[in-house]
Amino acid sequence: MDDIFDIDYLFKIVHNLEKKAEYVDLRVGQSNNSSIIMKDDKIQEIISGFSHGGTIRVLNNGAWGFAHTTDLLKLPETGEYALKLSQSLESDIELDIVEPIVDTVKTDTKIPITDVSTEDKKTILKDVNNAASLDKIVSTTLSYMDNNISKIFINSEGSCISSDESRVALSVNAVASEGDSIQFSHDSLGGVKGFEILKNADLEKFGRNIAEKAVRLLSANKAPSGIFQIVTDSNLTGVFIHEALGHASEADLILQNDSVLKGKLGSKIGSDLVTIIDDASMDAFGHYDYDSEGIKSKKNVLVENGYLKSLLSSRETASKLGLETSSGNARSGISEQPIVRMSNTYLKPGNLAFDELIEDVKDGIYLKGSRGGQVDTGKGIFQFNAVESFKIENGEITIPFKDVSLSGNILETLNNVIAVGSDFKMGVGFCGKAGQTVPVGDGGPHIKIVDAIVGGAM
């Protein structure tokens, strides 16, 4: 196995292929993964395993050939197969020009996940479950995952990047019931760190808060429907930014005519208070040092003071759109082809305290958390469901509401942001696209929006 991950050996494979191709890249990786699911205080599933594989991409006649293998002894044959595929196709793919990079990076961990026993992980879950087992809580589901991935990226341009990445996450769902009423609550924590992410967290408070929220919703009122001035918390702000603006800024969707942002680069798409950033280099759950094309991660300012400044791209999509260079957002697992993905996407905070955001709101709604929703990036419309909400009356938080939705036009809503809070929080999540799933972070501060369309349960 050591010979397979030998840099000279891998470069030899690439060099043999590049004699017959315009461009070649190779990725090999191995990962240790574990996951535990606990439902209602009982461990339902424990999965622990080791996997490895390699992929080779070859560009010929403007067309990709792509092949993957789990038998690393067959990497040379895998490369020849990718070459044959590229030679059988014709297209117009070109790549932007980048400088080769040679680097080695490693996640800074205090407690390596490989040093933590399954029993210790189970103990953490039991402690959180106990904290969430309040009166009226009828069901809990806890999901734990960790992975440690070692990867090498090499291309025919001279890049050679070795990385070792560790990630840990825990999510909790709580169900409360009383009479005919059933309510749900959810939260997650995690990071690109070691097991210290959980060891250093206040897990008792984490579990209890989730349960208390579900119980609180049982006695909440049905929400009104109409057009309101609203305030969203950092969680819902982040979900809106991710789903509505983040996906719409992905270059492949723009090339597919499936984004409301097509043709709007340089245009004003939001209020002066709206600055939106995607930053894979920051310390959040979507962190990575280099993307799957060997591009160094960086802070990408998508929207600055309301103006669309940049897009999320890969080397291929950057070239097709005439962008200066890839944004470093080509992502995939070892067995998959890189596609344009978000990393850590957020709205930049402002300078207002929460009390200042709501002080002049006479009749509004405060929306907290997200239960998901849907977005049509082509039409530029969205609909999200908040976990809980409250009436704002004359600058005061009053009546609690449940089953509240927020919908509207993406660009109109961005233009209707009239105040931005000074707080900031990033969430933990996974984003699916084209059958692939990657870890992401999203967040921001509290924000105030006018003329928002709010719907309550019928």
DOGUMAR-239345 format. One line per 10 residues: number of its first residue (from 1); for each residue z, x, y of C-alpha. Coordinates in nm, 4 decimals. Last residue first. Example, Ala and Ser with C-alpha at 12.3 -4.5 7.8 and 13.67 -1.06 7.14 Angstrom:
// DOGUMAR-239345
2> 0.7140:1.3670:-0.1060  0.7800:1.2300:-0.4500
END
This chain:
// DOGUMAR-239345
458> 0.7804:-5.4189:2.6251  0.8948:-5.0615:2.6669  0.8754:-4.9197:3.0183  0.5837:-4.7661:3.2068  0.5810:-4.5306:3.5012  0.2734:-4.4501:3.7103  0.3609:-4.1846:3.9677  0.2935:-4.2536:4.3362  0.5026:-3.9564:4.4539  0.6112:-3.6559:4.2503
448> 0.9322:-3.4534:4.2758  0.9826:-3.1397:4.0673  1.2639:-2.9957:3.8564  1.1857:-2.6353:3.7637  0.9445:-2.4732:3.5192  0.8731:-2.4893:3.1498  0.6506:-2.3973:2.8627  0.6809:-2.1463:2.5801  0.4402:-2.1034:2.2938  0.4315:-2.0191:1.9230
438> 0.0848:-2.0542:1.7658  -0.0718:-2.3134:1.5358  -0.4326:-2.3235:1.4188  -0.6282:-2.6268:1.2974  -0.8531:-2.6313:1.6019  -0.5488:-2.6374:1.8317  -0.1782:-2.6737:1.7628  0.0973:-2.5549:1.9937  0.4459:-2.4547:1.8801  0.7543:-2.4847:2.0950
428> 1.0518:-2.3376:2.2751  1.1278:-2.4338:2.6353  1.1549:-2.2307:2.9540  1.3984:-2.3093:3.2346  1.3944:-2.2654:3.6091  1.6001:-2.4028:3.8980  1.4759:-2.3813:4.2575  1.3235:-2.7274:4.2675  0.9765:-2.8241:4.3854  0.8917:-3.1004:4.6327
418> 0.5843:-3.3108:4.7170  0.3850:-3.3016:4.3921  0.1216:-3.5724:4.4474  -0.1718:-3.3302:4.4379  -0.0822:-3.2293:4.0830  -0.0613:-3.5985:3.9914  -0.4042:-3.6717:4.1362  -0.5497:-3.3788:3.9443  -0.4067:-3.4835:3.6084  -0.4705:-3.8585:3.6418
408> -0.1856:-4.0764:3.5312  0.0850:-4.1567:3.2824  0.4617:-4.1368:3.2504  0.6435:-4.3294:2.9793  1.0004:-4.4557:2.9515  1.1682:-4.5664:2.6297  1.5241:-4.5598:2.7679  1.6852:-4.6078:3.1085  2.0223:-4.5053:3.2559  2.1356:-4.6785:3.5810
398> 2.2605:-4.4548:3.8646  2.1556:-4.1133:3.9958  2.2131:-4.1170:4.3743  1.9776:-4.0402:4.6642  1.9486:-4.3998:4.7826  1.9009:-4.5273:4.4303  1.7540:-4.3053:4.1584  1.7274:-4.4878:3.8272  1.7742:-4.2759:3.5194  1.5600:-4.1402:3.2390
388> 1.5680:-4.0432:2.8756  1.3423:-3.8808:2.6180  1.0316:-3.9138:2.8338  0.7019:-4.0290:2.6862  0.3824:-3.8737:2.8105  0.0381:-4.0110:2.9019  -0.2493:-3.8066:3.0395  -0.5859:-3.8303:3.2141  -0.8416:-3.5675:3.3144  -1.1433:-3.7265:3.1490
378> -1.2294:-3.4060:2.9654  -0.8694:-3.2934:2.9197  -0.7735:-3.6206:2.7521  -0.4007:-3.5830:2.7065  -0.1511:-3.7440:2.4707  0.2205:-3.7889:2.4378  0.5262:-3.6045:2.3200  0.8879:-3.7124:2.3170  0.9615:-3.5178:2.6330  1.2768:-3.4415:2.8267
368> 1.4210:-3.5968:3.1399  1.2749:-3.8481:3.3864  1.4524:-3.9376:3.7130  1.3208:-4.2644:3.8566  1.2836:-4.3806:4.2134  1.4038:-4.6255:4.4756  1.5533:-4.4695:4.7880  1.4652:-4.1054:4.7244  1.5774:-3.9043:5.0290  1.8585:-3.7133:4.8561
358> 1.6738:-3.6700:4.5244  1.5176:-3.3269:4.5630  1.7994:-3.1971:4.7856  2.0563:-3.2805:4.5194  1.8501:-3.0849:4.2643  1.8514:-2.7735:4.4828  1.5306:-2.6839:4.6638  1.3703:-2.3392:4.6841  1.0538:-2.3481:4.4756  1.0026:-2.2631:4.1110
348> 0.6670:-2.1546:3.9625  0.5199:-2.4052:3.7183  0.5052:-2.2725:3.3659  0.2924:-2.1550:3.0758  0.4165:-1.9030:2.8233  0.1305:-1.8287:2.5790  -0.1792:-2.0506:2.5996  -0.4636:-2.0236:2.3511  -0.8310:-1.9243:2.3486  -0.9515:-1.8640:1.9928
338> -0.9095:-1.5703:1.7542  -1.0528:-1.6247:1.4046  -0.7940:-1.6934:1.1372  -0.6333:-1.5119:0.8431  -0.4227:-1.2746:1.0542  -0.2910:-1.5569:1.2705  -0.4677:-1.6326:1.5929  -0.4753:-1.5664:1.9669  -0.7309:-1.4865:2.2359  -0.5339:-1.5225:2.5600
328> -0.5709:-1.1763:2.7148  -0.7195:-1.3010:3.0442  -1.0557:-1.1556:2.9457  -1.2405:-0.9792:3.2238  -1.4282:-1.0332:3.5496  -1.5278:-1.3873:3.4637  -1.8971:-1.4678:3.4273  -1.8317:-1.7825:3.2270  -2.0045:-1.6536:2.9133  -1.8422:-1.3111:2.9448
318> -1.4925:-1.4550:2.9823  -1.5605:-1.6837:2.6854  -1.6452:-1.3894:2.4595  -1.3617:-1.1622:2.5689  -1.1131:-1.4474:2.5379  -1.0118:-1.6736:2.8233  -0.7468:-1.8612:3.0176  -0.8793:-1.9486:3.3601  -0.8262:-1.8216:3.7144  -0.7550:-1.9125:4.0765
308> -0.7473:-2.2932:4.0851  -0.6026:-2.3572:4.4306  -0.2850:-2.5631:4.4808  -0.0657:-2.2883:4.6218  -0.1861:-2.0595:4.3423  -0.3148:-2.2113:4.0173  -0.3938:-2.0100:3.7066  -0.1900:-1.7008:3.7928  -0.2233:-1.4877:3.4797  0.0780:-1.2613:3.4172
298> -0.0167:-0.9996:3.1626  -0.0846:-0.9354:2.7962  -0.2825:-0.6245:2.7024  -0.6089:-0.7074:2.5268  -0.6341:-0.5952:2.1629  -0.8533:-0.8852:2.0554  -0.5689:-1.0724:1.8834  -0.3602:-1.0578:2.2014  -0.1412:-0.7650:2.2986  0.2269:-0.7537:2.3970
288> 0.3170:-1.1032:2.2784  0.5557:-1.3649:2.4148  0.5212:-1.7379:2.3476  0.8956:-1.7863:2.2966  0.9961:-1.6324:2.6289  1.0603:-1.2884:2.7749  0.7491:-1.2492:2.9888  0.4337:-1.0608:2.8846  0.2500:-1.3711:2.7610  0.2396:-1.5091:3.1155
278> 0.0574:-1.8298:3.2045  0.1284:-1.9260:3.5649  0.1058:-2.2400:3.7758  0.1620:-2.2529:4.1518  0.1853:-2.6037:4.2963  0.3593:-2.6396:4.6323  0.0352:-2.6456:4.8331  -0.0614:-2.9632:4.6461  -0.3059:-2.9570:4.3601  -0.6728:-2.9072:4.2661
268> -0.8045:-2.7063:4.5618  -1.1206:-2.5284:4.4489  -1.1665:-2.1607:4.3602  -1.2670:-2.2431:4.0029  -1.3565:-2.6142:4.0024  -1.6808:-2.6086:3.8052  -1.5119:-2.7347:3.4879  -1.1504:-2.8237:3.5633  -1.1697:-3.1750:3.4130  -1.2225:-3.0058:3.0792
258> -1.4249:-3.0986:2.7722  -1.7672:-2.9702:2.8746  -1.7601:-2.7403:2.5675  -1.7694:-2.4329:2.7916  -1.4664:-2.5717:2.9776  -1.2878:-2.6272:2.6467  -1.3604:-2.2654:2.5496  -1.2296:-2.1413:2.8840  -0.8833:-2.2917:2.8476  -0.7770:-2.4258:3.1882
248> -0.7728:-2.7891:3.0703  -0.5288:-2.6904:2.7976  -0.2841:-2.5501:3.0507  -0.3245:-2.8237:3.3104  -0.2399:-3.1435:3.1219  -0.0645:-3.0261:2.8072  0.1152:-2.7166:2.9261  0.1908:-2.8259:3.2829  0.3036:-3.1708:3.1680  0.5190:-3.0252:2.8899
238> 0.6759:-2.7803:3.1324  0.7587:-3.0440:3.3932  0.9041:-3.2604:3.1156  1.1398:-2.9822:3.0101  1.2165:-2.8640:3.3627  1.3327:-3.2113:3.4692  1.1018:-3.4648:3.6317  1.1724:-3.6464:3.9598  0.9864:-3.9670:4.0354  0.8572:-4.1742:4.3263
228> 0.7459:-4.4925:4.1632  0.4431:-4.6975:4.0669  0.5163:-4.9694:3.8143  0.7059:-5.0507:3.4995  1.0819:-5.0918:3.4757  1.2840:-4.9197:3.2062  1.4815:-5.0980:2.9399  1.8488:-5.0254:2.9852  2.0526:-4.7506:2.8166  2.3297:-4.8334:2.5708
218> 2.1713:-4.6677:2.2668  2.0367:-4.3841:2.4835  2.3822:-4.2349:2.5220  2.4124:-4.1940:2.1444  2.0888:-3.9926:2.1300  2.1967:-3.7775:2.4254  2.5386:-3.7160:2.2770  2.3791:-3.5922:1.9550  2.1615:-3.3367:2.1317  2.4494:-3.2229:2.3509
208> 2.6760:-3.1775:2.0471  2.4310:-2.9514:1.8650  2.3787:-2.7135:2.1594  2.7469:-2.7202:2.2588  2.8513:-2.6100:1.9103  2.5667:-2.3593:1.9028  2.6781:-2.1730:2.2153  2.4150:-1.9028:2.1693  2.4867:-1.5338:2.1108  2.4592:-1.5463:1.7315
198> 2.1496:-1.7654:1.7558  1.9286:-1.5335:1.9614  2.1200:-1.2402:1.8081  1.9130:-1.3057:1.4957  1.6409:-1.0804:1.6385  1.4214:-1.1298:1.9419  1.1050:-1.3140:2.0385  1.2930:-1.6321:2.1191  1.4603:-1.9465:1.9996  1.6140:-2.2758:2.0963
188> 1.5088:-2.6298:2.0222  1.6010:-2.9844:2.1247  1.5640:-3.3381:1.9971  1.7025:-3.6875:2.0513  1.6289:-4.0192:1.8854  1.7352:-4.3808:1.9359  1.7765:-4.6811:1.7075  1.8939:-5.0241:1.8258  1.9283:-5.3188:1.5907  2.3054:-5.2847:1.5631
178> 2.3955:-4.9319:1.6670  2.1967:-4.6295:1.5567  2.1673:-4.2668:1.6611  1.9132:-4.0232:1.5186  1.9453:-3.6486:1.5833  1.6694:-3.3878:1.5625  1.7489:-3.0163:1.5813  1.5276:-2.7107:1.6213  1.6070:-2.3471:1.5489  1.3796:-2.0519:1.6230
168> 1.3578:-1.6773:1.5528  1.0748:-1.4284:1.6213  1.0241:-1.0600:1.5390  0.7154:-0.8543:1.6218  0.6082:-0.5095:1.5031  0.2907:-0.3819:1.6632  0.0318:-0.1107:1.6069  -0.2638:-0.0910:1.8449  -0.5762:0.1218:1.7977  -0.8614:0.0744:2.0438
158> -1.1605:0.3063:2.0140  -1.4523:0.0801:2.0988  -1.5212:0.0097:1.7304  -1.1986:-0.1843:1.7009  -0.8546:-0.1376:1.5471  -0.5589:-0.3764:1.5419  -0.2528:-0.3091:1.3250  0.0141:-0.5653:1.2556  0.3774:-0.5920:1.1414  0.5197:-0.9439:1.1493
148> 0.8852:-1.0423:1.1242  0.9465:-1.4101:1.0865  1.2190:-1.6643:1.1399  1.2501:-2.0348:1.0964  1.5249:-2.2974:1.1070  1.4779:-2.6738:1.0997  1.7697:-2.9144:1.1381  1.7440:-3.2858:1.0687  2.0254:-3.5256:1.1521  2.0848:-3.8877:1.0571
138> 2.3190:-4.1749:1.1331  2.4748:-4.0540:1.4590  2.6880:-4.3497:1.5695  3.0059:-4.1341:1.5803  2.9185:-3.7683:1.6194  2.7630:-3.5386:1.3613  2.5895:-3.3017:1.6053  2.8663:-3.0405:1.6047  2.8812:-3.0527:1.2257  2.5046:-3.0023:1.2068
128> 2.5250:-2.6992:1.4344  2.7944:-2.5399:1.2176  2.6065:-2.6231:0.8978  2.2874:-2.4684:1.0331  2.4647:-2.1446:1.1265  2.6256:-2.1286:0.7829  2.2849:-2.1697:0.6181  2.1584:-1.8642:0.8077  2.4586:-1.6612:0.6947  2.3970:-1.7722:0.3358
118> 2.0306:-1.6706:0.3583  2.1442:-1.3201:0.4450  2.0763:-1.1477:0.7755  1.9604:-0.7833:0.7741  1.5891:-0.8765:0.7554  1.6422:-1.0809:1.0707  1.7140:-0.7609:1.2606  2.0292:-0.7963:1.4742  1.9889:-0.6229:1.8125  1.6124:-0.6609:1.8254
108> 1.3695:-0.5111:2.0783  1.0303:-0.6157:1.9434  0.8050:-0.3177:1.8725  0.4956:-0.1730:2.0372  0.2605:0.1143:1.9500  -0.0370:0.1938:2.1720  -0.3956:0.3157:2.1905  -0.6129:0.1087:2.4238  -0.9901:0.1138:2.4708  -1.1176:0.0101:2.8158
98> -1.2750:-0.3313:2.8393  -1.6271:-0.4646:2.8936  -1.6764:-0.8367:2.8465  -1.8257:-0.9427:2.5164  -2.1618:-1.1037:2.4502  -2.2458:-1.3983:2.2263  -2.6009:-1.5360:2.2479  -2.6629:-1.6455:1.8883  -2.8451:-1.5400:1.5739  -2.7175:-1.5535:1.2183
88> -2.7851:-1.3817:0.8863  -2.6916:-1.0364:1.0132  -2.3458:-1.1566:1.1159  -2.2802:-1.2960:0.7668  -2.3902:-0.9705:0.6025  -2.1577:-0.7736:0.8288  -1.8641:-1.0005:0.7440  -1.9405:-0.9447:0.3741  -1.9569:-0.5681:0.4256  -1.6197:-0.5791:0.5994
78> -1.4626:-0.7719:0.3128  -1.6029:-0.5163:0.0688  -1.4310:-0.2370:0.2649  -1.1089:-0.4409:0.2889  -1.0923:-0.4995:-0.0871  -0.7778:-0.2976:-0.1515  -0.6142:-0.5231:0.1045  -0.6339:-0.8172:-0.1322  -0.5386:-1.1077:0.0948  -0.8887:-1.1068:0.2395
68> -1.0573:-1.2408:0.5488  -1.4174:-1.2443:0.6722  -1.5906:-1.3081:1.0032  -1.9521:-1.2529:1.1076  -2.0079:-1.3291:1.4711  -2.3445:-1.3750:1.6381  -2.5111:-1.2094:1.9404  -2.7624:-1.0323:1.7185  -2.4678:-0.8663:1.5438  -2.0918:-0.8880:1.6066
58> -1.8609:-0.8055:1.3145  -1.5110:-0.9405:1.2687  -1.2782:-0.8121:0.9969  -0.9630:-0.9751:0.8714  -0.6723:-0.8399:0.6667  -0.3883:-0.9799:0.4668  -0.0197:-0.9714:0.3878  0.2503:-1.2119:0.2848  0.6189:-1.1940:0.2031  0.8336:-1.4935:0.1293
48> 1.1331:-1.7113:0.1882  1.1395:-2.0874:0.1697  1.4580:-2.2906:0.1568  1.4354:-2.6670:0.1427  1.6586:-2.9705:0.1435  1.9926:-2.8202:0.2444  2.2294:-3.1130:0.2836  2.4286:-3.2035:0.5963  2.2092:-3.5028:0.6791  1.8872:-3.3059:0.6479
38> 1.8790:-2.9263:0.6412  1.5496:-2.7382:0.6421  1.5408:-2.3614:0.5993  1.2547:-2.1253:0.6756  1.1904:-1.7610:0.5977  0.9088:-1.5218:0.6698  0.8414:-1.1530:0.6114  0.4982:-1.0585:0.7384  0.2170:-0.8151:0.6730  -0.0809:-0.7454:0.8910
28> -0.4307:-0.6084:0.9067  -0.6754:-0.6607:1.1899  -1.0223:-0.5119:1.2145  -1.2740:-0.5177:1.4965  -1.6441:-0.4430:1.4978  -1.9116:-0.4419:1.7702  -2.2885:-0.4065:1.7996  -2.3387:-0.3586:1.4255  -2.5009:-0.1337:1.1637  -2.3347:0.1997:1.2439
18> -2.0283:-0.0032:1.3469  -1.9584:-0.0897:0.9829  -1.8906:0.2612:0.8519  -1.6865:0.3389:1.1636  -1.4667:0.0320:1.1112  -1.3883:0.1183:0.7489  -1.3189:0.4809:0.8442  -1.0864:0.3645:1.1208  -0.8814:0.1776:0.8610  -0.8472:0.4849:0.6375
8> -0.7554:0.7069:0.9306  -0.4901:0.4586:1.0424  -0.3253:0.4418:0.6992  -0.2249:0.0844:0.6338  -0.4141:0.0709:0.3015  -0.2806:0.4127:0.2046  0.0771:0.2872:0.2391  0.0000:0.0000:0.0000
END
